[in-house]
Amino acid sequence: MTSYRISFLNELTNDTGHIFHCCQGVIDIRRAKTKERALEAAKRRFARKEKIGHWSHHAASVELEEIQG
């Protein structure tokens, strides 16, 4: 099985009008059969951690990377 790190990001605008990504949180999934399963597990875990109904209430996008684990 593979390990993944999923970062939850928001797009914000700075004072000059440029968009940048702000990390709202990171969830590591230590063992997953597929990256899709890791992503779904991380979304659920992030929502529980933030005490919200859905991960997208605190993040606009996600980034997934494979890690050594």
N, C-alpha and C positions, 0 to 999 in steps of 0.2 A: 504494500500500500504506500501511497505517496502523501507527503505533508504539504500543506499550502498555507500561505499568509494572504489574508484578504484585507485590504484597506478600504475604508469607507470615506468618500470624499465629497466635499461641497465645492461649488464654484462660487467664488466671491469676487467682488470688484473693489480694487483699491482706490485711493483718492485721485489717481490719474485716469481712472476708467479702464484700467487693464484687468483682465480676468486672471485669477490664480486659483489653484486647487488648495483647499485646506483640509487636512486629515481630521476626520471626526472620531476615528477609532480604528484599531487593528485587531483582528481575530485570527489566531492560528488554529488550524485544524490539523491535528497530528497524524491522523490516518483516515484516508478516504479512498474508495475504489475508483472514483472519477472526479474530475475537477468540478463537474456540475453538482455532484453530491456535496462536495466541500463548500461550494458557494452557497447552496441552500442552507446547509447547517450553520454557516457563518452568519447569514442573514438573520436566521432565527435567534442565534446567540446574541448578536448585536442588539436586536430589538429587545430581548429580555434584559440585557445589561443596561440599556438606556431607559428601560421601563416605558416603552412605547409600543403601539400596536403593530407598526410596520417599519422596517429599517429605513424606508425612503422618507420618513418624517424628519430624519436627522442627516440624511446624505442624499446626494443627487446621483452618485455613481459609485462603482466599486472597481478595484484593481485586484487581480489575482496573480500571485506568483508562486511557483513551486519552490519549496525550501528543503534543505537537507534535514531529515528529522529523525 
